[in-house]
Amino acid sequence: MYDKETPNRCQRVAAMIPGKTVRDVMKLEDDVSSIEADKLFENALAVYDKETPNRWQRVAAMIPGKTARDVMKQYKELEDDVSSIEAGLVPNPWDNSSPFYIGMGK
């Protein structure tokens, strides 16, 4: 309905959704942008494996606004997260014996 160039877009969208503020709409846009950037990052990692020369520069080139340093940092954080999960340091929401169980099945 409103593209990114539409003036006052967030205000217009918020006005259309009962109970939502401009701040709510802006947060949602940030969340969507983050999800889109994460997907671009995942796709870039699938294209450029560990053996690719200049891997991080190539990965960054696939993600608007990111530098090689940015994607290297993101990859390190991803590795740390996976290590924590594998070490059992992060509760498993799919484990029905866990107090964090969300009850949605597998």
C-alpha positions in Angstrom: 0.0 0.0 0.0 2.7 2.5 1.0 6.2 2.1 -0.3 9.3 3.2 1.6 9.3 6.6 -0.2 5.8 7.5 1.0 5.9 10.6 3.2 4.6 9.9 6.8 4.2 6.2 5.9 4.4 4.9 9.5 1.9 7.5 10.6 -0.5 6.5 7.8 -0.1 2.8 8.6 -0.6 3.3 12.4 -3.8 5.3 11.7 -5.2 2.3 9.8 -4.6 -0.2 12.7 -6.6 0.3 15.8 -4.5 0.5 18.9 -1.2 0.8 17.1 1.1 3.8 17.4 3.7 5.1 15.0 6.4 3.6 17.3 4.7 0.2 17.0 4.8 0.4 13.2 8.4 1.5 13.2 9.4 -1.4 15.5 7.6 -3.8 13.2 9.5 -2.4 10.2 12.7 -2.8 12.1 11.8 -6.5 12.9 10.9 -7.2 9.3 14.2 -5.6 8.1 16.1 -7.7 10.5 14.4 -10.9 9.4 15.1 -10.0 5.7 18.8 -9.2 6.5 19.1 -12.5 8.4 17.7 -14.4 5.4 20.2 -12.6 3.1 23.0 -13.5 5.5 21.9 -17.2 5.5 21.7 -17.3 1.7 25.1 -15.6 1.4 26.7 -18.2 3.7 25.1 -21.0 1.6 26.7 -19.4 -1.5 30.2 -18.7 -0.1 31.6 -21.6 2.0 34.8 -21.6 4.1 36.9 -22.2 1.1 35.8 -19.2 -0.8 38.5 -16.5 -1.3 37.5 -13.2 0.2 34.4 -14.9 1.7 33.4 -12.1 4.2 33.7 -9.4 1.6 31.5 -11.4 -0.8 29.0 -12.2 1.9 28.8 -8.5 2.9 28.3 -7.5 -0.7 25.1 -9.5 -0.7 23.7 -7.6 2.3 22.9 -3.9 1.8 24.7 -1.7 4.4 26.9 -4.5 5.8 30.7 -4.6 5.9 32.9 -7.6 6.0 33.5 -6.8 9.7 29.8 -6.7 10.3 29.2 -10.2 8.8 32.2 -11.7 10.5 30.8 -10.5 13.8 27.4 -11.8 13.0 28.9 -15.2 12.1 30.8 -15.4 15.3 27.6 -14.6 17.3 25.8 -17.3 15.3 28.6 -19.8 16.2 28.4 -18.8 19.8 24.6 -19.3 19.8 24.9 -22.8 18.2 27.6 -23.8 20.8 25.4 -22.7 23.6 22.4 -24.6 22.3 24.5 -27.7 21.7 26.0 -27.4 25.3 22.4 -27.4 26.7 22.8 -23.8 28.0 19.7 -22.6 26.1 16.3 -24.0 27.1 14.6 -26.1 24.4 11.1 -24.7 23.8 10.1 -28.0 22.1 11.0 -30.1 25.1 7.7 -30.7 27.0 9.6 -31.4 30.2 11.2 -28.0 30.1 9.5 -25.1 32.0 10.0 -23.1 28.8 7.9 -25.5 26.7 5.7 -23.5 24.3 3.4 -26.4 23.5 3.4 -26.1 19.7 4.7 -29.5 18.8 7.5 -30.2 16.4 
